[in-house]
């Protein structure tokens, strides 16, 4: 089968590799009709998550079941399904408590396994024509419709992007009437803004980035774009909040001191860009520092941006060990609740699927490019360089370009 294979730092190639085969009676084989490129794939593409050269990457599959193991009872040949990025067994201590991202079975000796990730169980990635799905009854989310229909780009985002974005709003506790600041306007940041505004009742959402096409998409969603190349994003957001309060009467004594936002979301992680420098360089501390300043006392912070234990190309000794300077004093004295981590896929994906089917959610509106495998190497390069409007890319295994 054809697949996208990492071929060293900042290079992927389209190769013919052995197709996966059934390894357990609980498996199914999936013929993929769509598979997405994620911002996390760029960490792997750049070699920042360890040596993964020679492996198939990708972790957002959508397809049709081609073969079913003898122990599978809920899925049959011909079913249209997507599966979570984080593989789960469904029966271990963490899975039964709803923490399926931290399954204790699929990557023995640690918590959590995933497709196409270094150090997460050795599972083949999903940027391929076929994928093996272990523990299929637990992982397969059945879907209506046919390949290529109006839901294709929406359903593929149920594997990771949409649930992770929703998870960000859960971690940050976004509630009706809240103001929200989101750092990062990639796919997850954009869909977190979409979720906060459309489904969780936020009154205003600020999205911080510097890529024009991403900021434009944030505005189309209804968020307020904040371009950090035009000044300190904390001060920009405070200025916008001041404008919103002007003309409104304070309801409570001292309310004017609440000049920031109620909730903050870090949708970037360890490769955040330092907006204080003339030339854009990495600074893994800058987002948490900014959020410590902009979140109001008694506010909430959700962190879904990726952080790694061992960075092969760190900007500092501290960053190389996966450690970040955190403004604990600001966060402590403000009584800010902090939550972080990978998303608990199965808590959300069925509900998000039903929103799509009902016509209430259209996450596929963030997809900027749908291309064939042959165009993937150039797409990875442009996505990595933040060029030509590459925001969210969906690969079609059947397309020629």
MARRO-705940 format. One record per residue (C-alpha): residue number from 0; residue in three letters; x, y, z. Coordinates in steps of 0.05 Angstrom, whole numbers, plus 32768, in hexadecimal, padded with zeros to 4 digits. Layout:
<nodes>
+-----+------+------+------+------+
!  nr ! rest !    x !    y !    z !
+-----+------+------+------+------+
! NUM !  ALA !    X !    Y !    Z !
...
+-----+------+------+------+------+
</nodes>
This chain:
<nodes>
+-----+------+------+------+------+
!  nr ! rest !    x !    y !    z !
+-----+------+------+------+------+
!   0 !  UNK ! 8000 ! 8000 ! 8000 !
!   1 !  UNK ! 8015 ! 8049 ! 7FF9 !
!   2 !  UNK ! 8024 ! 8071 ! 8037 !
!   3 !  UNK ! 8045 ! 80B1 ! 804F !
!   4 !  UNK ! 8088 ! 809F ! 806F !
!   5 !  UNK ! 80B7 ! 80CC ! 8096 !
!   6 !  UNK ! 80FA ! 80CE ! 8073 !
!   7 !  UNK ! 8126 ! 80F5 ! 80A3 !
!   8 !  UNK ! 811E ! 813B ! 80BD !
!   9 !  UNK ! 80EC ! 8166 ! 8097 !
!  10 !  UNK ! 80E0 ! 8133 ! 8060 !
!  11 !  UNK ! 80A8 ! 8103 ! 8052 !
!  12 !  UNK ! 80A2 ! 80D5 ! 8016 !
!  13 !  UNK ! 806A ! 80AD ! 7FF6 !
!  14 !  UNK ! 8080 ! 8064 ! 7FF9 !
!  15 !  UNK ! 8063 ! 801F ! 7FED !
!  16 !  UNK ! 8064 ! 7FFA ! 802F !
!  17 !  UNK ! 8047 ! 7FB9 ! 8048 !
!  18 !  UNK ! 7FFE ! 7FBF ! 8057 !
!  19 !  UNK ! 7FEA ! 7FB0 ! 809F !
!  20 !  UNK ! 7FCD ! 7F6C ! 80AF !
!  21 !  UNK ! 7FA0 ! 7F52 ! 80E6 !
!  22 !  UNK ! 7FC7 ! 7F44 ! 8125 !
!  23 !  UNK ! 7F90 ! 7F34 ! 8157 !
!  24 !  UNK ! 7F47 ! 7F1D ! 8154 !
!  25 !  UNK ! 7F33 ! 7F61 ! 8170 !
!  26 !  UNK ! 7F51 ! 7F86 ! 8133 !
!  27 !  UNK ! 7F31 ! 7FA2 ! 80F5 !
!  28 !  UNK ! 7F52 ! 7FBA ! 80B6 !
!  29 !  UNK ! 7F3D ! 7FFE ! 809C !
!  30 !  UNK ! 7F41 ! 8017 ! 8054 !
!  31 !  UNK ! 7F4C ! 8062 ! 805D !
!  32 !  UNK ! 7F24 ! 8095 ! 8036 !
!  33 !  UNK ! 7F42 ! 80D1 ! 805A !
!  34 !  UNK ! 7F7C ! 80DD ! 8089 !
!  35 !  UNK ! 7F92 ! 8121 ! 80A4 !
!  36 !  UNK ! 7FD4 ! 8144 ! 80B1 !
!  37 !  UNK ! 7FD8 ! 815F ! 80F8 !
!  38 !  UNK ! 8004 ! 8195 ! 8116 !
!  39 !  UNK ! 8021 ! 815F ! 8143 !
!  40 !  UNK ! 8039 ! 813C ! 8104 !
!  41 !  UNK ! 8065 ! 8179 ! 80F9 !
!  42 !  UNK ! 8089 ! 816C ! 813C !
!  43 !  UNK ! 8099 ! 8126 ! 8121 !
!  44 !  UNK ! 80A9 ! 8141 ! 80DB !
!  45 !  UNK ! 80DC ! 8171 ! 80FA !
!  46 !  UNK ! 80FB ! 813A ! 8124 !
!  47 !  UNK ! 80E6 ! 815A ! 8166 !
!  48 !  UNK ! 80C6 ! 811B ! 8183 !
!  49 !  UNK ! 8100 ! 80EB ! 8178 !
!  50 !  UNK ! 8118 ! 80C2 ! 813D !
!  51 !  UNK ! 80DC ! 80A8 ! 8117 !
!  52 !  UNK ! 80FC ! 80A4 ! 80D2 !
!  53 !  UNK ! 80E4 ! 806A ! 80A7 !
!  54 !  UNK ! 809F ! 8067 ! 80C7 !
!  55 !  UNK ! 805A ! 8076 ! 80AD !
!  56 !  UNK ! 803E ! 80B3 ! 80D1 !
!  57 !  UNK ! 7FF8 ! 80CF ! 80DD !
!  58 !  UNK ! 7FC1 ! 80C3 ! 8110 !
!  59 !  UNK ! 7F7F ! 80DC ! 80F4 !
!  60 !  UNK ! 7F5D ! 80A4 ! 80CC !
!  61 !  UNK ! 7F18 ! 809D ! 80AC !
!  62 !  UNK ! 7F04 ! 8062 ! 8081 !
!  63 !  UNK ! 7EDE ! 8023 ! 8072 !
!  64 !  UNK ! 7EE7 ! 7FE1 ! 8097 !
!  65 !  UNK ! 7F04 ! 7FAD ! 8068 !
!  66 !  UNK ! 7F11 ! 7F72 ! 8097 !
!  67 !  UNK ! 7EF7 ! 7F61 ! 80DD !
!  68 !  UNK ! 7F17 ! 7F36 ! 8112 !
!  69 !  UNK ! 7EF0 ! 7EFA ! 812F !
!  70 !  UNK ! 7EE8 ! 7F1B ! 8173 !
!  71 !  UNK ! 7ECC ! 7F5D ! 8159 !
!  72 !  UNK ! 7E81 ! 7F63 ! 8166 !
!  73 !  UNK ! 7E6E ! 7FAB ! 8159 !
!  74 !  UNK ! 7E8F ! 7FB9 ! 8116 !
!  75 !  UNK ! 7E84 ! 7F97 ! 80D3 !
!  76 !  UNK ! 7EA3 ! 7F98 ! 808E !
!  77 !  UNK ! 7E8B ! 7FD6 ! 8068 !
!  78 !  UNK ! 7E80 ! 8002 ! 80A6 !
!  79 !  UNK ! 7E99 ! 8049 ! 80A0 !
!  80 !  UNK ! 7EC2 ! 805B ! 80DE !
!  81 !  UNK ! 7EF4 ! 808A ! 80FC !
!  82 !  UNK ! 7F20 ! 8079 ! 8137 !
!  83 !  UNK ! 7F42 ! 80A3 ! 816D !
!  84 !  UNK ! 7F8B ! 80B5 ! 8167 !
!  85 !  UNK ! 7F95 ! 8098 ! 81AD !
!  86 !  UNK ! 7F8B ! 804D ! 81A9 !
!  87 !  UNK ! 7F67 ! 802E ! 81E3 !
!  88 !  UNK ! 7F54 ! 7FE9 ! 81FB !
!  89 !  UNK ! 7F12 ! 7FFE ! 821C !
!  90 !  UNK ! 7F1B ! 7FD2 ! 825A !
!  91 !  UNK ! 7F58 ! 7FE8 ! 8282 !
!  92 !  UNK ! 7F53 ! 8013 ! 82C0 !
!  93 !  UNK ! 7F5C ! 8054 ! 829B !
!  94 !  UNK ! 7F2F ! 8043 ! 8261 !
!  95 !  UNK ! 7EF4 ! 802F ! 828D !
!  96 !  UNK ! 7EFC ! 8072 ! 82B1 !
!  97 !  UNK ! 7EF9 ! 8098 ! 826F !
!  98 !  UNK ! 7F43 ! 80A8 ! 8268 !
!  99 !  UNK ! 7F4B ! 8082 ! 8227 !
! 100 !  UNK ! 7F87 ! 80AD ! 8212 !
! 101 !  UNK ! 7FAD ! 808D ! 824C !
! 102 !  UNK ! 7F9C ! 8044 ! 823C !
! 103 !  UNK ! 7FC7 ! 8013 ! 8264 !
! 104 !  UNK ! 7FC2 ! 7FDA ! 8232 !
! 105 !  UNK ! 7FD7 ! 7FF3 ! 81EE !
! 106 !  UNK ! 801E ! 800B ! 8200 !
! 107 !  UNK ! 8034 ! 7FDE ! 823A !
! 108 !  UNK ! 805F ! 7FFF ! 826F !
! 109 !  UNK ! 8043 ! 8044 ! 8264 !
! 110 !  UNK ! 8002 ! 8068 ! 8257 !
! 111 !  UNK ! 7FE5 ! 8075 ! 8212 !
! 112 !  UNK ! 7FF0 ! 805D ! 81CC !
! 113 !  UNK ! 7FE4 ! 807E ! 8189 !
! 114 !  UNK ! 7FEB ! 8075 ! 813E !
! 115 !  UNK ! 802A ! 8090 ! 811E !
! 116 !  UNK ! 804B ! 80AD ! 815C !
! 117 !  UNK ! 8092 ! 80A0 ! 8176 !
! 118 !  UNK ! 8091 ! 807B ! 81B8 !
! 119 !  UNK ! 8046 ! 806E ! 81B9 !
! 120 !  UNK ! 8042 ! 8023 ! 81AC !
! 121 !  UNK ! 8061 ! 801B ! 8167 !
! 122 !  UNK ! 801F ! 801F ! 8142 !
! 123 !  UNK ! 8022 ! 802F ! 80F8 !
! 124 !  UNK ! 800A ! 8074 ! 80E6 !
! 125 !  UNK ! 7FCA ! 8081 ! 80C0 !
! 126 !  UNK ! 7FE4 ! 80AA ! 8085 !
! 127 !  UNK ! 7FDD ! 806B ! 805B !
! 128 !  UNK ! 7FAA ! 8045 ! 8031 !
! 129 !  UNK ! 7F9B ! 8014 ! 8069 !
! 130 !  UNK ! 7F9F ! 8012 ! 80B5 !
! 131 !  UNK ! 7F9A ! 7FDC ! 80E9 !
! 132 !  UNK ! 7F6B ! 7FEF ! 8121 !
! 133 !  UNK ! 7F77 ! 7FC8 ! 8162 !
! 134 !  UNK ! 7F40 ! 7FBE ! 8195 !
! 135 !  UNK ! 7F0F ! 7FD2 ! 815F !
! 136 !  UNK ! 7ECF ! 7FCE ! 8188 !
! 137 !  UNK ! 7EEB ! 8002 ! 81B8 !
! 138 !  UNK ! 7F0A ! 802F ! 8184 !
! 139 !  UNK ! 7EDE ! 802F ! 8146 !
! 140 !  UNK ! 7EAA ! 8067 ! 8143 !
! 141 !  UNK ! 7E76 ! 8054 ! 810F !
! 142 !  UNK ! 7E5F ! 808A ! 80DF !
! 143 !  UNK ! 7E27 ! 8094 ! 80AD !
! 144 !  UNK ! 7E2F ! 80A7 ! 8064 !
! 145 !  UNK ! 7E5F ! 8093 ! 802D !
! 146 !  UNK ! 7EA8 ! 80A4 ! 801E !
! 147 !  UNK ! 7EAF ! 80E8 ! 7FFD !
! 148 !  UNK ! 7E6C ! 8103 ! 8016 !
! 149 !  UNK ! 7E60 ! 8147 ! 8036 !
! 150 !  UNK ! 7E79 ! 812B ! 807A !
! 151 !  UNK ! 7EBC ! 8110 ! 8062 !
! 152 !  UNK ! 7EE7 ! 814B ! 807A !
! 153 !  UNK ! 7EBE ! 8151 ! 80BA !
! 154 !  UNK ! 7EC1 ! 8109 ! 80CE !
! 155 !  UNK ! 7F0D ! 8102 ! 80C5 !
! 156 !  UNK ! 7F16 ! 8139 ! 80F8 !
! 157 !  UNK ! 7EF3 ! 810D ! 812C !
! 158 !  UNK ! 7F32 ! 80E4 ! 8132 !
! 159 !  UNK ! 7F59 ! 811B ! 8155 !
! 160 !  UNK ! 7F50 ! 8164 ! 8142 !
! 161 !  UNK ! 7F08 ! 8170 ! 8157 !
! 162 !  UNK ! 7F09 ! 8147 ! 8198 !
! 163 !  UNK ! 7F4C ! 8166 ! 81AD !
! 164 !  UNK ! 7F30 ! 81AB ! 81A1 !
! 165 !  UNK ! 7EF2 ! 819A ! 81C9 !
! 166 !  UNK ! 7F1F ! 817E ! 8200 !
! 167 !  UNK ! 7F43 ! 81C1 ! 8203 !
! 168 !  UNK ! 7F01 ! 81E4 ! 8212 !
! 169 !  UNK ! 7EF1 ! 81AE ! 8247 !
! 170 !  UNK ! 7F35 ! 81B7 ! 8268 !
! 171 !  UNK ! 7F2C ! 8203 ! 8269 !
! 172 !  UNK ! 7EE4 ! 81FC ! 8283 !
! 173 !  UNK ! 7EC7 ! 822A ! 824D !
! 174 !  UNK ! 7E80 ! 823B ! 8263 !
! 175 !  UNK ! 7E49 ! 826B ! 824C !
! 176 !  UNK ! 7E5E ! 82B3 ! 8251 !
! 177 !  UNK ! 7EA9 ! 82A5 ! 8254 !
! 178 !  UNK ! 7EE0 ! 82CB ! 8230 !
! 179 !  UNK ! 7F17 ! 829E ! 8214 !
! 180 !  UNK ! 7F5E ! 82A7 ! 81FA !
! 181 !  UNK ! 7F7A ! 8270 ! 81CD !
! 182 !  UNK ! 7FC3 ! 8270 ! 81BA !
! 183 !  UNK ! 7FCD ! 824C ! 8178 !
! 184 !  UNK ! 7FA0 ! 824D ! 813A !
! 185 !  UNK ! 7FB1 ! 820A ! 811E !
! 186 !  UNK ! 7F79 ! 81D7 ! 8114 !
! 187 !  UNK ! 7F70 ! 81CA ! 815F !
! 188 !  UNK ! 7F72 ! 8213 ! 8173 !
! 189 !  UNK ! 7F40 ! 8225 ! 813D !
! 190 !  UNK ! 7F10 ! 81EE ! 8150 !
! 191 !  UNK ! 7F18 ! 81FF ! 819A !
! 192 !  UNK ! 7F01 ! 8246 ! 8188 !
! 193 !  UNK ! 7EC8 ! 8228 ! 815F !
! 194 !  UNK ! 7EB3 ! 81FB ! 8198 !
! 195 !  UNK ! 7EB7 ! 8233 ! 81CC !
! 196 !  UNK ! 7E8D ! 8263 ! 81A2 !
! 197 !  UNK ! 7E5B ! 8234 ! 8183 !
! 198 !  UNK ! 7E4E ! 8200 ! 81B9 !
! 199 !  UNK ! 7E68 ! 8218 ! 81FC !
! 200 !  UNK ! 7E4B ! 825F ! 81FF !
! 201 !  UNK ! 7E8B ! 8289 ! 81FF !
! 202 !  UNK ! 7E7D ! 82D2 ! 81F4 !
! 203 !  UNK ! 7EC0 ! 82E2 ! 81D5 !
! 204 !  UNK ! 7EFC ! 82B8 ! 81BF !
! 205 !  UNK ! 7F40 ! 82D5 ! 81AE !
! 206 !  UNK ! 7F6D ! 82AA ! 8182 !
! 207 !  UNK ! 7FB8 ! 82BB ! 8182 !
! 208 !  UNK ! 7FE4 ! 82A9 ! 8147 !
! 209 !  UNK ! 800D ! 82CB ! 8110 !
! 210 !  UNK ! 7FFA ! 82A5 ! 80D0 !
! 211 !  UNK ! 7FCA ! 82D1 ! 80A7 !
! 212 !  UNK ! 7FA0 ! 8297 ! 808D !
! 213 !  UNK ! 7F97 ! 8279 ! 80D2 !
! 214 !  UNK ! 7F83 ! 82BC ! 80F0 !
! 215 !  UNK ! 7F52 ! 82C7 ! 80B7 !
! 216 !  UNK ! 7F33 ! 8283 ! 80C4 !
! 217 !  UNK ! 7F2D ! 8295 ! 810E !
! 218 !  UNK ! 7F07 ! 82D4 ! 80FB !
! 219 !  UNK ! 7ED9 ! 82AC ! 80CD !
! 220 !  UNK ! 7EC8 ! 827F ! 8108 !
! 221 !  UNK ! 7EB5 ! 82BC ! 8130 !
! 222 !  UNK ! 7EF3 ! 82C3 ! 815C !
! 223 !  UNK ! 7F1C ! 8302 ! 8164 !
! 224 !  UNK ! 7F5F ! 82F7 ! 8140 !
! 225 !  UNK ! 7F9D ! 830F ! 8166 !
! 226 !  UNK ! 7FDC ! 8315 ! 813B !
! 227 !  UNK ! 8017 ! 8312 ! 816A !
! 228 !  UNK ! 8045 ! 8333 ! 8136 !
! 229 !  UNK ! 801E ! 8373 ! 8142 !
! 230 !  UNK ! 802D ! 8377 ! 818C !
! 231 !  UNK ! 802A ! 8352 ! 81CE !
! 232 !  UNK ! 7FEC ! 8325 ! 81CA !
! 233 !  UNK ! 7FDD ! 832F ! 8214 !
! 234 !  UNK ! 7FD8 ! 837A ! 820B !
! 235 !  UNK ! 7FB0 ! 8372 ! 81CB !
! 236 !  UNK ! 7F7D ! 8346 ! 81EE !
! 237 !  UNK ! 7F79 ! 8374 ! 822A !
! 238 !  UNK ! 7F6D ! 83AF ! 81FB !
! 239 !  UNK ! 7F35 ! 8388 ! 81D8 !
! 240 !  UNK ! 7F16 ! 8376 ! 821B !
! 241 !  UNK ! 7F19 ! 83BF ! 8230 !
! 242 !  UNK ! 7EF3 ! 83D3 ! 81F1 !
! 243 !  UNK ! 7EBD ! 839F ! 8201 !
! 244 !  UNK ! 7EB5 ! 83B9 ! 8248 !
! 245 !  UNK ! 7EB1 ! 8402 ! 8232 !
! 246 !  UNK ! 7E6A ! 841B ! 8238 !
! 247 !  UNK ! 7E55 ! 83DF ! 8263 !
! 248 !  UNK ! 7E47 ! 83E9 ! 82AC !
! 249 !  UNK ! 7E6E ! 83C1 ! 82E0 !
! 250 !  UNK ! 7E40 ! 838F ! 8301 !
! 251 !  UNK ! 7E6C ! 837F ! 833C !
! 252 !  UNK ! 7E9D ! 83A9 ! 8365 !
! 253 !  UNK ! 7EE5 ! 83A1 ! 834C !
! 254 !  UNK ! 7ED0 ! 8381 ! 830A !
! 255 !  UNK ! 7EFD ! 83B0 ! 82E4 !
! 256 !  UNK ! 7F39 ! 8388 ! 82FF !
! 257 !  UNK ! 7F22 ! 834D ! 82D6 !
! 258 !  UNK ! 7F43 ! 8369 ! 8297 !
! 259 !  UNK ! 7F57 ! 8327 ! 8279 !
! 260 !  UNK ! 7F30 ! 82E9 ! 8264 !
! 261 !  UNK ! 7F0D ! 82B1 ! 828B !
! 262 !  UNK ! 7F2E ! 8277 ! 8267 !
! 263 !  UNK ! 7F6F ! 826A ! 8242 !
! 264 !  UNK ! 7F84 ! 8232 ! 8213 !
! 265 !  UNK ! 7FCA ! 821F ! 81FC !
! 266 !  UNK ! 7FC2 ! 81FD ! 81B9 !
! 267 !  UNK ! 800B ! 8204 ! 81A5 !
! 268 !  UNK ! 8039 ! 81E0 ! 81D6 !
! 269 !  UNK ! 8085 ! 81DC ! 81D8 !
! 270 !  UNK ! 8092 ! 81FB ! 8194 !
! 271 !  UNK ! 8070 ! 823E ! 81A2 !
! 272 !  UNK ! 808E ! 827A ! 817F !
! 273 !  UNK ! 80AB ! 82B4 ! 81A6 !
! 274 !  UNK ! 8087 ! 82F3 ! 8190 !
! 275 !  UNK ! 80B7 ! 831F ! 81B8 !
! 276 !  UNK ! 80F0 ! 8311 ! 8188 !
! 277 !  UNK ! 80FA ! 8332 ! 8144 !
! 278 !  UNK ! 8108 ! 82EF ! 8123 !
! 279 !  UNK ! 80D5 ! 82BA ! 8137 !
! 280 !  UNK ! 80F7 ! 8286 ! 8163 !
! 281 !  UNK ! 80DB ! 8251 ! 8192 !
! 282 !  UNK ! 80CC ! 825F ! 81DA !
! 283 !  UNK ! 80A6 ! 8227 ! 81FE !
! 284 !  UNK ! 809B ! 8254 ! 823B !
! 285 !  UNK ! 8079 ! 828F ! 8218 !
! 286 !  UNK ! 8031 ! 8276 ! 8212 !
! 287 !  UNK ! 802B ! 8261 ! 825B !
! 288 !  UNK ! 8049 ! 82A3 ! 826F !
! 289 !  UNK ! 8017 ! 82CA ! 8245 !
! 290 !  UNK ! 7FDC ! 82A0 ! 825E !
! 291 !  UNK ! 7FF2 ! 82AD ! 82A6 !
! 292 !  UNK ! 7FEB ! 82F7 ! 8298 !
! 293 !  UNK ! 7FAB ! 82F7 ! 826F !
! 294 !  UNK ! 7F7F ! 82C6 ! 8296 !
! 295 !  UNK ! 7F55 ! 82E9 ! 82CC !
! 296 !  UNK ! 7F58 ! 82D5 ! 8315 !
! 297 !  UNK ! 7F30 ! 8295 ! 8320 !
! 298 !  UNK ! 7F36 ! 8284 ! 82D6 !
! 299 !  UNK ! 7F46 ! 8242 ! 82B4 !
! 300 !  UNK ! 7F7F ! 822A ! 8287 !
! 301 !  UNK ! 7F7D ! 81EF ! 8258 !
! 302 !  UNK ! 7FBD ! 81D5 ! 8237 !
! 303 !  UNK ! 7FB8 ! 81A6 ! 81FB !
! 304 !  UNK ! 7FF7 ! 81BD ! 81D6 !
! 305 !  UNK ! 802B ! 8185 ! 81D3 !
! 306 !  UNK ! 8067 ! 8183 ! 8202 !
! 307 !  UNK ! 809D ! 814E ! 81FC !
! 308 !  UNK ! 80CB ! 812D ! 822E !
! 309 !  UNK ! 810A ! 812E ! 8203 !
! 310 !  UNK ! 8111 ! 8163 ! 81CC !
! 311 !  UNK ! 814B ! 8153 ! 819D !
! 312 !  UNK ! 814F ! 819D ! 8188 !
! 313 !  UNK ! 813F ! 81C4 ! 81C7 !
! 314 !  UNK ! 8144 ! 8210 ! 81CE !
! 315 !  UNK ! 8161 ! 8207 ! 8215 !
! 316 !  UNK ! 817A ! 81D1 ! 8243 !
! 317 !  UNK ! 8139 ! 81D6 ! 826A !
! 318 !  UNK ! 810F ! 81CD ! 822B !
! 319 !  UNK ! 8138 ! 8190 ! 8217 !
! 320 !  UNK ! 811F ! 816D ! 8255 !
! 321 !  UNK ! 80D7 ! 817F ! 8248 !
! 322 !  UNK ! 80D6 ! 81B3 ! 827F !
! 323 !  UNK ! 80B7 ! 81F8 ! 8278 !
! 324 !  UNK ! 80BC ! 8237 ! 82A2 !
! 325 !  UNK ! 8076 ! 8241 ! 82BE !
! 326 !  UNK ! 805E ! 8282 ! 82E1 !
! 327 !  UNK ! 8045 ! 825C ! 831D !
! 328 !  UNK ! 8041 ! 829A ! 8349 !
! 329 !  UNK ! 8011 ! 82BD ! 8317 !
! 330 !  UNK ! 7FE8 ! 827F ! 830F !
! 331 !  UNK ! 7FE5 ! 8270 ! 835A !
! 332 !  UNK ! 7FD3 ! 82B6 ! 8371 !
! 333 !  UNK ! 7F9D ! 82BA ! 833C !
! 334 !  UNK ! 7F7F ! 8277 ! 8352 !
! 335 !  UNK ! 7F81 ! 825C ! 830B !
! 336 !  UNK ! 7F6C ! 8214 ! 82FE !
! 337 !  UNK ! 7F9C ! 81F1 ! 82CE !
! 338 !  UNK ! 7F8C ! 81B1 ! 82A8 !
! 339 !  UNK ! 7FB3 ! 8191 ! 826F !
! 340 !  UNK ! 7FC0 ! 8153 ! 8247 !
! 341 !  UNK ! 7FAA ! 8128 ! 820C !
! 342 !  UNK ! 7F61 ! 8123 ! 81FC !
! 343 !  UNK ! 7F33 ! 80EC ! 8216 !
! 344 !  UNK ! 7F1B ! 80DC ! 81CF !
! 345 !  UNK ! 7EE1 ! 80AE ! 81DE !
! 346 !  UNK ! 7EC1 ! 80DF ! 820F !
! 347 !  UNK ! 7EB4 ! 810F ! 81D6 !
! 348 !  UNK ! 7EB6 ! 80F0 ! 8190 !
! 349 !  UNK ! 7E70 ! 80D2 ! 8190 !
! 350 !  UNK ! 7E50 ! 8113 ! 81A6 !
! 351 !  UNK ! 7E79 ! 813B ! 8174 !
! 352 !  UNK ! 7E65 ! 8109 ! 813D !
! 353 !  UNK ! 7E1C ! 8114 ! 814E !
! 354 !  UNK ! 7E25 ! 8160 ! 814A !
! 355 !  UNK ! 7E41 ! 8157 ! 8104 !
! 356 !  UNK ! 7E09 ! 8129 ! 80EE !
! 357 !  UNK ! 7DD5 ! 8159 ! 8109 !
! 358 !  UNK ! 7DF4 ! 8192 ! 80E0 !
! 359 !  UNK ! 7E08 ! 81B8 ! 811F !
! 360 !  UNK ! 7E53 ! 81B0 ! 8117 !
! 361 !  UNK ! 7E7E ! 81B7 ! 80D9 !
! 362 !  UNK ! 7EC6 ! 81AD ! 80F0 !
! 363 !  UNK ! 7EDC ! 81A0 ! 80A8 !
! 364 !  UNK ! 7ED6 ! 81EA ! 809A !
! 365 !  UNK ! 7F1E ! 81F1 ! 80B4 !
! 366 !  UNK ! 7F39 ! 81C1 ! 807E !
! 367 !  UNK ! 7F62 ! 81EC ! 804E !
! 368 !  UNK ! 7F7B ! 81B6 ! 8020 !
! 369 !  UNK ! 7F64 ! 8171 ! 800A !
! 370 !  UNK ! 7F9A ! 814F ! 7FE2 !
! 371 !  UNK ! 7FB5 ! 810C ! 7FCB !
! 372 !  UNK ! 7FF1 ! 80E8 ! 7FE6 !
! 373 !  UNK ! 801F ! 8100 ! 7FAE !
! 374 !  UNK ! 8015 ! 8148 ! 7FC5 !
! 375 !  UNK ! 8024 ! 8137 ! 800F !
! 376 !  UNK ! 8070 ! 8145 ! 800F !
! 377 !  UNK ! 8065 ! 818C ! 7FF5 !
! 378 !  UNK ! 802A ! 8196 ! 8024 !
! 379 !  UNK ! 8053 ! 8182 ! 8061 !
! 380 !  UNK ! 8088 ! 81B4 ! 804D !
! 381 !  UNK ! 8057 ! 81ED ! 8043 !
! 382 !  UNK ! 8031 ! 81DB ! 8082 !
! 383 !  UNK ! 8072 ! 81DC ! 80A9 !
! 384 !  UNK ! 8085 ! 821F ! 808B !
! 385 !  UNK ! 8040 ! 823C ! 8098 !
! 386 !  UNK ! 803A ! 824D ! 804E !
! 387 !  UNK ! 8002 ! 8251 ! 801B !
! 388 !  UNK ! 7FC9 ! 824B ! 804D !
! 389 !  UNK ! 7FD6 ! 8203 ! 8062 !
! 390 !  UNK ! 7FAB ! 8200 ! 80A1 !
! 391 !  UNK ! 7F8E ! 81BA ! 80A3 !
! 392 !  UNK ! 7F9E ! 8186 ! 806E !
! 393 !  UNK ! 7F77 ! 8148 ! 805E !
! 394 !  UNK ! 7F97 ! 8111 ! 8034 !
! 395 !  UNK ! 7F6D ! 80E8 ! 8004 !
! 396 !  UNK ! 7F8F ! 80A4 ! 7FF9 !
! 397 !  UNK ! 7F6A ! 809C ! 7FB6 !
! 398 !  UNK ! 7F7A ! 80E0 ! 7F98 !
! 399 !  UNK ! 7FB5 ! 80E8 ! 7F6A !
! 400 !  UNK ! 7FCB ! 812E ! 7F7F !
+-----+------+------+------+------+
</nodes>
